Amino acid sequence: MLRVWARAMALVTMVVLGAAAKADPAADGQASLTLSATLNGGSAQPLTGGLRWRLFGAQPDAAGAHALIVESSLAQPTLTLPPGDYVVHVAFGLASAARKLTLGPGVRFERMLLSAGGLRIQGTLADAPIDPSKLSLSIYVPENRNPEGKLVDAKAKAGDIIGLPEGSYHIVSTYLDTVGGQFVPSAAANSGKSAAPAPPATLPSNSIVNADIKVASGKLIDVTLRHHCATLTLKLVNAPGAEALANTTFTVLTPGGDVIRELVGAFPSLVLAEGEYVVVARHDAKTYQSVFKVQSGMDRDVEVAAQENGKEGP
């Protein structure tokens, strides 16, 4: 019985060793390359996310391009490759590094050094964090005294760590407005010649915050941008607290007469930056007007009285 057990264990050992040998790239003459990246001047610990790796053939083709062999978004990918010459490229946001490698059979570990820092942006409203989906972030490199000289990232997301080369940057944060009403249809749509276009899910509001920052290599910069705005629901009513009148067109303007938004409906809503505004309501060929103020973080209804030169109370 013991002899049978010993033979079985020997067979299992042979199978395991055989599988290990088969999994070992060196056994098949292949190269195993494990990649990682760190920030210059920062911690020696490798980055754990936000990386994009590409491996190219070292020899260009007839057109002068290098063939892409493999790419990965893992923080520390392990690649199995035939021995040969390659170019490895890693991107961390807008920062990148490249290196030529000659691989032979066996295992190799390669660590790339990135001259970059990290930027993490958060938005707040009334001291509460803003959902990242409600912010549109753009990052610029100032040029010739123009803070928005060169757009380098139009799709930055709040809360993510964004890799940037060392330097000065200008950030623009726009609060996004969820469309709470319908746009006024065009004349062509009213005539039945074509269907009115569907409104987008979100629109930029007039709540915009700017910041100038400096990114240092190897350091993570946390930036908090404070928006001052609120969501207002517009209503045309015959008396305070009465039911809103349907099929009303609202135009919201600044005191100087600049149009902010034009909406139609019984009670459309919109996001507005803190300040004073004028709303013009049109219903049954009659026009009504009211002045109102927006206070940061105070969402509320704005009632327009259905009487000429109506003004909302304080």
Secondary structure, DSSP 4 states (H G I P E B T S, - for coil): -HHHHHHHHHHHHHHHHHHHHHH-GGGGT-EEEEEEEEETTS-SSPP-SSEEEEEEESS--TTSPPPEEEEE-SSS-EEEE-SEEEEEEEEETTEEEEEEEEE-SEEEEEEEEE-EEEEEEEEEETTEEPPGGGEEEEEEEEETTEEEEEEEEEEE-TTSEEEEESEEEEEEEEEEEEPEEEPPPPHHHHTTSSPPPPPPSEEEEEEEEEEEEEE-TT-EEEEEEEE-EEEEEEEEESSTTPPPPSSEEEEEE-TT--EEEEEEEEEEEEEEESEEEEEEEEETTEEEEEEEEE-TT--EEEEEESSTT-----
